[in-house]
């Protein structure tokens, strides 16, 4: 039996195992093996990912040479895990069996709604008032279930994903410790919203940024001044590439603790993994920090100015936007 009491800290760069853009989820077995060989020690998984089985095969192979306590596995249960606790536990155990592990390090509820929600549909079709009511009616039971799973040793930590400020306020008001982490869509064009950053800071909730590099091409098309500034920051920092610069820039912000990246190319994996070291070097070298910081500020300003155009070019996660607005209209009303 593995030891769920490991004191391993959550690594700041995670390898995302979502199969987006890959015709065959089996490709994730080779990619995950390659990522672990490149040095990744944090894997980001989910119950809904079709890659779960192949990723589990890669994990099983890795755990033949790497102690379980040296690999951090984050995973997510679809929607709010409300309802019968034993049924929720059975779901998690089935998911972990596919991953070939007997506990996860961090378990999140994937989104603040029903597990039956179709994320392939258009979020414009989601009735936000109804979704907010569903959340209010079920979050207490869902958070109780997650705490029970932790108490039984099936996960070391629990948290949430895609929660709006109103959703997160509701969770921290419940009679349990605050979430360990909150995974949400963040990139340089869409930083952590101020109210969420305040809640994270107040309750010591670690922020995990997913899809931080997904829309670089939209920035190039819609906000060329931003990409020009990024190129200057990349050169000033002697970074491997622009993607590494973006990841380092996010980690330099106090609002982001972990970046979740994905690539099937070894060179990109190593570059992404080295972003944390680049950020640390930036903090220690004032001579480098000045021009890099100035260029990154120019990039951020250009993205803010051109945000509407960026989003018109598809440079935004639309479901993340929809979830991020839950409860907002009600609080304004």
N, C-alpha and C positions, 0 to 999 in steps of 0.2 A: 504494500500500500504506500503510495506517495504521501509526502508530508505536507498537508495544507497549512501548516503553521510557519512555512518558510518566511523569512523576513526580507526577501528580495524586494528592492524598491522598483517601482514601475519605470522601465526604460523609456527615454524621451522620444525615441523613434520606433514606430511600429510598422510591421509589414502587413498591409491590408490584403485579405484573401478573397475579396469579392470578385466574381468572375466576369465583371463588365468588360465588354469588348473581346471576350474570348469565346469562340464557338464551342469549345470543349472544356468543361470545368476540370477535366483531367490534367490540363496544362498547369493547373495550380499545384499539382503534386511536384512537378519538376521545378516550378518557380519557387515554391516554399522551401524545397530542399536547397535550392541555390541561394535563397535569401538567408537561410540559417548558416550555410557555409560561408557567406559573405560577412557574417557577424551579427545579423539580427537576432535578438533574444526576446522580442515581443511580437506576437502574432495577434492580429485583430480578426476575429471570426464572427459568425452569426448563424442562428438557427435557420434563417431563410436562405442562406447562401447555398447554391447547388454544389459549391466546391468543398463542402464540409468533409465528405468521404475522402477525396483525394488529399486534402490537407491533413486529415487524420493519419493517412498512410505515411505522409512525409514526417509528421510528428513522431509516429511510432519508430521510424527509422532513426530519427535524430536522437530520441530518448534512449537508444541503445548505447550511445556514447556520451551524451550530455545529461547530467543529473536533472531531474524534473525541477528541482528548486532553482535552476539557472535559466529556465525558460518561462517567460510570462505569457500566459494565454488569456486574452480578453475575449469574451463572447457576449452575445446579445440574444435575449428571448424576444420573439416577435410581439410587438404591441405591449400593452400593460398585462403582466402576468397575474390577472385576477381570476376569481373563481376558486374551485376546489383545490386545496393545497396539494393533495396527493397527485392530482392530475398534472399540476404544474411541475412537481418533482419528477414525475414520470417523463414529461417532455424534456426536462433538463438532462436527466440520466440517459435518455435515448440520444440526445444531441452529443453528450460527452462520450458515449460509446462510439459514435461515428468519428469523433475527434481522437479517440484512443487515449483519453485521459480520465482520471477518476475525480478530478476537481478542476475548476478554473480559478485563475487568480483574480479576475474581475468579471462580474456578471452585470450586464446592463439591461434595462428594458429598452427595446430598440426605438420605439416611438410612443408618444403619449396618446394612444388610441387603441382601437380594437385590433387584435391579432389578425382579424379577417380583412383588414384594410388592403385594397389593391394598390400597391405602389407603382404599378405599371399604368395606372389610369391618370387622368388629368386632375391635379389637385384643385383646379377651379371648381370641380364638381363636388368638393367636400363642403358640407354645410358646417361652417365654423361654430355657429351657436350650438348645434347638436353635438359636435365633436367636443366642445368645451363642457357641455353638460355631462357627456359620457365620462370624460376625464374626472370631473368632480365626484361623480358617483362611484368610481372604481379605483381611484388612486390609493385610498387608504388600504383597501384589501390587497392591492398589488404590492404595495410597499411592505405590508405585513408578510406576504409570501416570500419576497426577496430576503427579508431579514431572517425568516425561518430557514430558508435554504442556506444562508450563511451560518446560522447557528448549528445546522447539521453537518457543517464541514464540506459542503459541496462547492462553495466558493469562498475565497479569502476576503474579498471585498465586493461591495455592490454599488451600483450607480444608475445613472439615467442617460438617455440620449435624445437629442432633438427636442428638448424641453424649452418652452418659452419662459420669459421671466415670471409670468403668472403661475405657470406649471411648477417651476422650481420653488417659488414662494410657498406653494401648497405642500410640497414635499418636506421642506425644512421645518414647516410648522407641525408636522406629525410627531407623535411621541416615540421617535426613534432617532438614532444618530443621523446626521446629514449624509447625503451620498458621498462616497469616496471620490467619484469622478463624474464628469458630464462630457459626453462626446457630442460634438456639434459641428456643423459645416462652418469652416472658417478659411478664408484666404485673405490676401492683402486688400482685395476690393471689398470684402465683407468681414471686417474684424468682429471680435466678440462684442455684442451690444453692451453698452455701458451698464444697464441694470443687471445683466447676467454677470458681467465682470465683478460688479459690486457684491453680488450674492456669492460668487465663487470665493472672493477674497474674505468675506465675512465668515463664511462657514468652512473655509479651507477645502474647497472642492477643486480637484485638479481638472483643468480643461484640456480635452483631447480634440485636436483639429482634424477633421476628415475632409477629403477632397481638396487639400491645400494647393494642388498643382493642376487640378482638372481643367481649368479654363484659361491657361496661359495664352492659347491661340486666340481666344476672344479678346484678351487685353491687347494683343498685337494688332488686331483688326480695328478695334474700337477706341483704343487709347494709346496710340503709338508713342506719345510722350512718356507714358509710364514704362513701356518696355525699353525705351532709350535710357531712362534713368536706372532701370534694373541692370542694363548692360554696364553702365558706369559703376554701379555698386559691385557688380560681379568682378570687374577688372580691379577695382580698388581693394577688394577683399582677397584677391587672388583665389577666388572660388573656382571649383571645378566646372561649374556651369550655372546658368540662371536658376534652374530648379533648386540647386543647393543653396543659392543665395536667398531665394524665397523662404525656404524652410528655416534657414538660420535667422532670417528677419523675423519670422513668426515666433521662434523660440526666444528671441531677444526681447519680445514683448512680454511684460509681466502677466498678460492675460492668457497666455498659452503655455502649457506644460509638456504636451505630447503632440507630435505630428504623426498622422497615419498616412503612409505612402504606399504606392504599388507600382511595380515595374517587373517586366519579364527579362530585362537586360541586366547582366551582372554589373557592367560599368555604372549604370544608373543606380542600381541597388547600393553599391559602395559609396557613390557620390551622395545619395540621400542619407545614408547612415552617418556620413561624416559631417552632416550639417550641424550637429550639436557641438562638435569640436570646433567648427568654424565660428559658431556663436560665442563659444568660450574664449577663443583667441581674440575675437572682436572686443570683448569686454576688458581684456587684459592689455591690449595694445592701443593706447590713445592715439598714436600716429595714424594707425589704420582706421580707427573708429570714426574719426572726424569726417573724412570724405565719404565713407560708407554710409554713415548716418544721414548725411546731407542728401546723398543720392536716393536713399530709401524714403526720406521725407518727400522728395520731389515725386517719386513714384506713387506714394500714397495719395498725395494731393491731386495728381493727374487722374488716378483711379476714382477718387471721390467726385471730381469734376465731371468725369466721363462715365459715371456709374450707369446712368440711364441707357447710354449707348452700349456699354458693356453687356448689360442684361438683354438688350434688344438683339445682340449677337449671340445670345444663348449662354452668356457667362455667369450663370447662377444655378444653384440647385433649387428647383422650384418646390419640391416637397419640403425641403428644409425651411424655405421661406414660409410655406403654409403653416407648418408646425410652429414656427417662431412667432406667429401672430395669434396663437390660441389664447383666448382670454383678454386680448388687447381691446377689442371693441367693447366688451362687457365692462372693462374697467373705465373706459372713456365715457360709456353711457351712464 
